[in-house]
Amino acid sequence: MYRIENDLLGDLQVPENAYYGVQTQRAIENFHISGVKLYQFPEFIKGLAYVKWAAAETNFQLGILDEKLKNAIVDAAKEVIAGKFNQEFPIDMIQGGAGTSTNMNINEVLANRALELMGYKKGEYQYCSPNDHVNLSQSTNDAYPTSIRIASVNSNITLIVHLKELIASFRKKGEEFKHVLKMGRTQLQDAVPMTLGQEFEAFAATLEEEVDRLTQNCNLMLETNMGATAIGTGINAAPGYAKLCAENLAKVTGLAIFSAPNLIEATPDTGAYVIYSSALKRMAIKISKICNDLRLLSSGPRCGFNEINLPPMQPGSSIMPGKVNPVIPEVMNQVCFRVIGNDLTVTMAAEAGQLQLNVMEPVLTYAIMESMQLLSNGMDTLREKCIDGITANEEHCRDMVLHSIGIVTALNPHIGYKNSTKIAKEALETGKSVYNLVLEHNILSKEQLDDILNPENMLAPKAFK
């Protein structure tokens, strides 16, 4: 069953029960691109609804929208924010038109729901129009980017929650493994002793830096160009609309949103997306490096590092019996690769802006929304299915330290670099231990050597005698 709606291009059938209308239907038919739909990003839908809510309140306060229409649009927006109509946003995330299809999707859904709330039928737009009422004092060029910004800020809050949970997991392992002596490595070669706890605490510390970085960068999203409309001149918006709409947006979202000082500059500017995406990329690079380390540390079990055990999640081979692979760090690596690639997409989309508008915002939005979603899901998977279940091969770690040539580094301050190099070279060539060679060459007494080469004495700075 269908209803007939019309637009600039003529009549078109729209499913009778659909809350979206003709322009959304055209987008459904035109853009079969990614297969990823707007309804897969609920925070973006909420951002769109918040914008329409604040716009309706502003238009009412300025005396250009009557109270009955304002109330119906606001009530419909609140229902959308609650998730009631997510499936009414079936258009592809990648689309032409600078986001016009997305803006009209929310306009049509709110108009048709507002019509129902006022006792009319869907499509009776003479009583509540997607363009004349829901989109009043707006254009896609200010409503769409403002929605992206609101969605990004709220998604970032959620992302940081997931990040902090991962940090806590690493920190807990740092405490659990604080007594496990192991050999540190540089350039994949033996370096000096450390503890496994120090290694995991370092993982926590490097990710903790990203909490502030994500927040600082995302705060740039709080600037809005609402009231720009079209290119920033404010055409079709009442005097005072920009400032008042920003105030209403701050009120309904609970975010510190403010109006851009120069709306013509703000309308094509995508700098905030670029710097926030770079923060996502930076975090992804760090997480991927950690996953590389986890795969190395768990390599083996007989012919690798074998310092830690990752929880076995599934059989690792269709041909090699008994093989178990580090599938969770592997999948997190792939998540990070995607995020890094998305950052390049954001960069290219931002660069492609021309004159008074950047028409590439749909793919930019898709890239940022996907990166945040992937990172949130990936960090939960990494924490729950890997980090929380890691165990240490304590005796093996300590044995490698005691038999490592790397501990000769501790002798440098006592016997000099030249003698230390000589001992290291001979140990490597003969297979003898550093300990026995120092005694054999009468370089130090046994008591001196025992004190210097006590592995626990090499874990922190120590005064020389």
C-alpha positions in Angstrom: 0.0 0.0 0.0 1.3 3.4 -1.0 0.5 7.1 -0.8 1.4 9.5 -3.5 3.6 12.4 -2.7 5.2 15.0 -5.0 8.2 17.2 -5.2 10.2 19.2 -7.8 10.6 16.1 -10.0 7.0 15.0 -9.8 4.9 12.3 -8.1 6.3 9.3 -6.4 4.9 6.4 -4.4 5.8 6.3 -0.7 4.9 3.3 1.5 1.6 4.1 3.2 2.8 3.5 6.7 6.2 5.2 6.3 6.8 8.4 8.3 9.4 9.5 5.8 8.3 11.1 2.5 9.1 11.7 -1.1 12.6 13.1 -0.8 13.7 10.3 1.5 12.2 7.8 -1.0 14.2 9.3 -3.8 17.4 8.9 -1.7 16.5 5.3 -1.1 16.3 4.7 -4.8 19.3 6.8 -5.8 22.0 5.8 -3.3 22.8 2.1 -3.2 26.4 2.7 -2.1 27.7 1.4 1.2 24.8 -0.6 2.4 25.2 1.1 5.8 22.0 3.0 6.7 21.4 6.1 8.8 19.5 4.0 11.3 22.7 2.2 12.2 23.9 5.3 13.9 21.3 6.3 16.5 23.3 9.1 17.9 23.3 10.9 14.5 19.5 10.5 14.4 19.3 12.0 17.9 21.5 14.9 16.7 19.2 15.6 13.9 16.2 15.6 16.2 17.8 17.9 18.7 18.5 20.4 16.0 14.8 20.4 14.9 13.7 20.6 18.5 15.8 23.7 19.2 14.9 25.3 15.8 11.2 24.9 16.6 11.6 26.4 20.0 13.6 29.3 18.5 11.0 30.0 15.8 8.2 30.0 18.3 10.1 32.4 20.6 10.7 34.7 17.6 7.0 34.6 16.8 7.2 32.9 13.4 5.9 29.4 14.4 2.6 29.0 16.3 2.5 27.1 19.5 0.4 24.2 18.3 2.9 23.4 15.5 5.9 24.0 17.8 4.6 21.6 20.4 3.8 18.9 17.9 7.3 19.1 16.3 9.0 19.1 19.7 7.0 16.1 20.9 7.8 14.3 17.7 11.5 15.1 18.1 11.5 13.8 21.6 10.1 10.5 20.4 12.8 10.3 17.8 15.4 11.0 20.4 14.0 8.2 22.5 14.6 5.8 19.5 11.0 5.2 18.6 11.4 5.8 14.9 15.0 4.7 14.1 13.8 2.4 11.3 12.4 5.4 9.5 15.9 6.5 8.5 16.7 3.9 5.8 18.9 6.0 3.6 22.6 5.2 2.8 25.2 7.1 4.8 27.1 7.9 1.7 25.0 10.2 -0.5 25.3 13.2 -2.9 23.7 16.5 -2.1 25.8 17.6 1.0 23.4 15.8 3.3 20.1 17.2 1.9 18.6 13.7 1.8 19.4 13.2 5.5 18.0 16.6 6.4 14.8 15.9 4.5 14.5 12.5 6.1 14.3 14.0 9.6 12.1 16.8 8.3 9.6 14.4 6.8 9.6 12.0 9.8 8.9 14.8 12.2 6.3 16.4 10.0 4.3 13.2 9.6 4.5 12.3 13.2 3.5 15.9 14.2 0.6 15.5 11.8 -0.5 12.4 13.6 -0.2 14.1 17.0 -2.4 16.9 15.8 -5.0 14.5 14.5 -4.1 14.6 10.7 -3.0 11.9 8.3 0.5 11.4 7.0 1.2 13.5 4.0 -1.3 16.3 4.8 1.6 18.7 4.7 -0.7 21.8 4.4 -1.0 21.5 8.2 2.7 20.7 9.0 5.2 20.9 6.2 8.7 19.3 6.2 10.1 22.4 4.5 7.9 25.3 5.7 7.6 24.3 9.4 10.1 21.6 10.5 12.9 23.2 8.4 11.9 26.8 9.1 14.8 29.2 9.4 17.2 26.4 8.4 19.0 24.8 5.5 20.8 21.5 5.2 24.0 23.6 5.3 23.5 24.5 8.9 21.2 21.8 10.3 23.2 18.9 8.9 26.7 19.8 10.2 25.2 20.9 13.6 23.7 17.4 13.9 27.0 15.8 13.1 28.7 17.8 15.8 26.1 17.0 18.5 26.3 13.3 17.5 30.1 13.4 17.7 30.2 15.0 21.1 27.7 12.5 22.6 29.4 9.6 20.9 32.7 10.7 22.2 31.3 10.7 25.8 30.4 7.0 25.2 33.7 6.2 23.6 35.6 7.6 26.6 33.6 5.3 28.9 34.7 2.3 26.9 38.3 3.6 26.8 38.4 4.1 30.6 37.2 0.6 31.1 40.0 -0.7 28.9 42.6 1.4 30.8 41.3 0.0 34.1 41.7 -3.5 32.8 45.4 -2.9 31.8 46.0 -1.2 35.1 44.6 -4.2 37.0 46.9 -6.5 35.1 49.8 -4.1 35.9 49.1 -4.6 39.6 48.7 -8.4 39.2 52.0 -8.8 37.4 54.1 -6.3 39.4 56.3 -9.0 40.8 56.9 -10.9 37.5 60.4 -10.2 36.4 61.1 -10.2 32.7 63.5 -8.9 30.0 62.6 -5.6 28.3 63.5 -5.4 24.6 64.4 -2.7 22.2 64.4 -3.3 18.4 63.3 -6.8 19.3 66.7 -7.5 21.0 67.3 -8.1 24.7 67.6 -4.8 26.6 67.4 -4.6 30.4 65.1 -6.2 33.0 61.7 -4.9 33.9 58.5 -6.3 35.3 55.5 -7.5 33.4 53.5 -5.2 35.7 55.5 -2.2 34.5 54.8 -3.2 30.9 51.0 -3.4 31.4 51.0 -0.2 33.5 52.7 1.5 30.5 49.8 0.3 28.3 47.3 1.9 30.7 49.3 5.1 30.9 49.7 5.6 27.2 45.9 5.1 26.6 45.1 7.4 29.6 46.6 10.3 27.7 43.9 9.9 25.0 41.1 10.7 27.4 42.1 14.4 27.5 43.1 14.4 23.9 39.7 13.1 22.7 37.9 15.5 24.9 39.9 18.6 23.9 39.6 17.9 20.2 35.9 17.1 20.4 35.1 20.3 22.2 35.8 22.1 18.9 32.5 20.4 17.7 30.5 22.6 20.1 30.6 25.5 17.7 27.4 25.7 15.6 26.6 27.6 12.4 22.8 27.4 13.0 21.2 30.5 11.5 23.8 30.6 8.7 21.4 29.4 6.5 22.7 28.3 3.1 26.1 30.1 3.1 26.3 32.1 6.3 24.6 35.3 5.4 21.5 34.4 7.5 19.1 34.6 4.7 15.6 33.3 5.6 16.4 33.4 9.3 14.9 36.1 11.6 17.2 38.6 13.3 18.6 37.1 16.5 17.9 33.5 15.4 21.6 32.3 15.4 22.3 33.2 18.9 19.0 32.2 20.3 19.1 28.8 18.5 22.5 28.1 19.9 21.2 28.8 23.4 18.2 26.5 22.8 20.5 23.8 21.5 22.6 24.0 24.6 19.5 23.8 26.7 17.9 20.8 25.1 21.2 18.8 24.6 22.9 19.8 27.9 26.1 20.6 25.9 28.0 23.8 25.9 27.0 24.7 22.3 27.7 28.2 21.1 27.2 30.2 17.9 30.2 30.6 15.6 31.5 34.2 15.5 31.6 34.1 11.7 28.9 32.1 10.1 30.3 32.4 6.6 33.6 31.0 7.8 31.9 28.3 9.8 29.6 26.9 7.1 32.2 25.3 4.9 34.8 24.8 7.7 35.4 21.1 8.6 38.5 21.7 10.7 36.9 20.3 13.8 36.2 17.0 12.1 39.8 16.8 10.9 41.4 17.3 14.3 38.9 15.0 16.1 39.4 12.3 13.5 43.2 12.7 14.0 42.6 12.0 17.8 40.7 8.9 16.9 43.6 7.8 14.6 46.2 8.6 17.3 44.3 6.4 19.8 43.9 3.6 17.2 47.7 3.6 16.5 48.4 3.2 20.2 45.9 0.4 20.6 47.2 -1.4 17.5 50.8 -1.1 18.8 49.7 -2.7 22.1 48.0 -5.5 20.2 51.2 -6.1 18.3 53.0 -6.4 21.6 50.4 -8.8 23.0 50.8 -11.0 20.0 54.5 -11.0 20.4 54.5 -11.6 24.1 52.1 -14.6 23.7 53.9 -16.1 20.7 54.9 -19.7 20.9 54.1 -21.6 22.9 57.4 -23.4 22.4 59.2 -21.3 19.8 58.2 -17.8 20.7 58.4 -15.3 23.6 55.8 -17.3 25.6 55.8 -14.7 28.4 52.0 -14.4 28.7 49.0 -16.6 27.8 46.0 -15.1 26.1 42.6 -16.6 26.7 42.0 -19.3 24.0 39.0 -18.2 22.1 38.8 -20.7 19.2 40.8 -23.4 17.3 43.5 -21.7 15.2 43.8 -23.9 12.2 41.9 -26.2 9.9 45.1 -28.2 9.3 47.3 -27.8 12.4 45.9 -29.6 15.4 46.3 -27.8 18.7 47.0 -24.4 17.3 45.4 -21.4 19.0 45.8 -18.0 17.5 45.6 -14.5 19.1 42.3 -13.7 17.3 41.2 -10.9 19.6 44.3 -8.7 19.3 44.2 -9.6 15.5 40.6 -8.3 15.2 41.5 -5.2 17.2 44.4 -4.5 14.9 42.0 -4.6 11.9 39.6 -2.2 13.7 42.5 0.2 14.1 43.5 -0.1 10.5 40.0 0.8 9.5 40.0 3.9 11.8 43.4 5.0 10.3 41.9 4.6 6.8 38.8 6.6 7.9 41.0 9.4 9.0 42.4 9.7 5.5 38.8 9.8 4.2 38.0 12.6 6.6 41.2 14.5 5.4 40.3 14.1 1.7 36.6 15.0 2.3 37.6 18.2 4.3 40.1 19.2 1.6 37.5 18.8 -1.1 35.3 21.6 0.1 34.7 24.4 -2.4 33.8 28.0 -1.8 30.9 28.4 0.7 30.1 24.8 1.4 31.7 21.4 1.8 29.5 18.9 0.0 31.5 15.9 1.1 30.2 15.9 4.7 28.2 12.7 4.3 31.3 10.5 3.8 33.1 12.5 6.4 30.2 11.8 8.8 30.1 8.2 8.0 33.9 7.8 8.6 33.8 9.5 12.0 30.7 7.7 13.2 32.0 4.4 12.0 35.4 4.9 13.7 33.8 5.7 17.0 31.5 2.7 16.8 34.3 0.3 15.8 36.6 1.6 18.5 33.9 1.3 21.2 33.0 -2.3 20.2 36.6 -3.3 19.6 37.8 -2.0 23.0 35.0 -3.9 24.8 35.9 -7.1 22.9 39.6 -6.6 23.6 39.0 -6.1 27.3 36.4 -8.8 27.9 37.8 -11.6 25.7 41.5 -10.9 26.0 43.0 -8.5 28.6 40.9 -9.6 31.6 42.0 -13.3 31.1 45.7 -12.9 30.5 48.0 -14.9 32.7 51.8 -14.8 33.1 54.4 -17.5 32.6 56.4 -16.2 35.6 59.2 -18.8 35.8 59.8 -18.7 32.1 60.1 -14.8 32.2 62.6 -14.9 35.1 64.6 -17.7 33.5 65.1 -15.6 30.4 66.3 -12.6 32.5 68.9 -14.7 34.4 70.3 -16.1 31.2 70.1 -12.9 29.1 73.2 -11.1 27.9 71.2 -7.9 28.3 71.9 -7.7 32.0 75.4 -6.8 31.2 74.1 -3.2 30.8 74.0 -3.0 34.5 77.8 -3.4 34.6 78.5 -0.3 32.6 78.8 2.1 35.5 81.0 -0.3 37.4 83.4 -1.8 34.8 83.0 0.6 31.8 81.4 0.2 28.4 84.5 -1.4 26.8 84.8 -4.2 29.4 81.0 -4.7 29.3 81.0 -5.0 25.5 83.9 -7.6 25.8 81.9 -9.7 28.3 78.7 -9.5 26.2 80.6 -10.5 23.0 82.3 -13.5 24.7 79.0 -14.6 26.3 77.4 -14.6 22.9 80.2 -16.5 21.2 80.8 -19.1 23.9 77.3 -19.5 25.4 78.8 -18.8 28.9 76.8 -16.6 31.3 77.7 -13.0 31.9 77.9 -13.8 35.6 80.6 -16.6 35.2 82.6 -14.6 32.7 82.9 -11.6 35.0 84.2 -13.8 37.8 86.5 -15.7 35.3 88.2 -12.5 34.3 88.5 -11.3 37.9 86.7 -8.0 37.0 84.5 -8.0 40.2 84.2 -10.0 43.3 81.3 -12.4 43.7 79.8 -10.1 46.4 79.9 -7.1 44.2 78.6 -9.0 41.2 75.7 -10.5 43.2 74.6 -7.0 44.3 74.9 -5.4 40.9 73.3 -8.2 38.9 70.5 -8.8 41.4 67.6 -8.3 38.8 65.4 -6.5 41.3 68.1 -3.9 41.7 67.9 -3.1 38.0 64.2 -2.1 37.9 64.6 1.6 38.9 67.3 4.3 39.2 70.0 3.5 41.9 72.8 5.6 43.3 76.3 4.4 42.3 78.9 3.7 45.0 
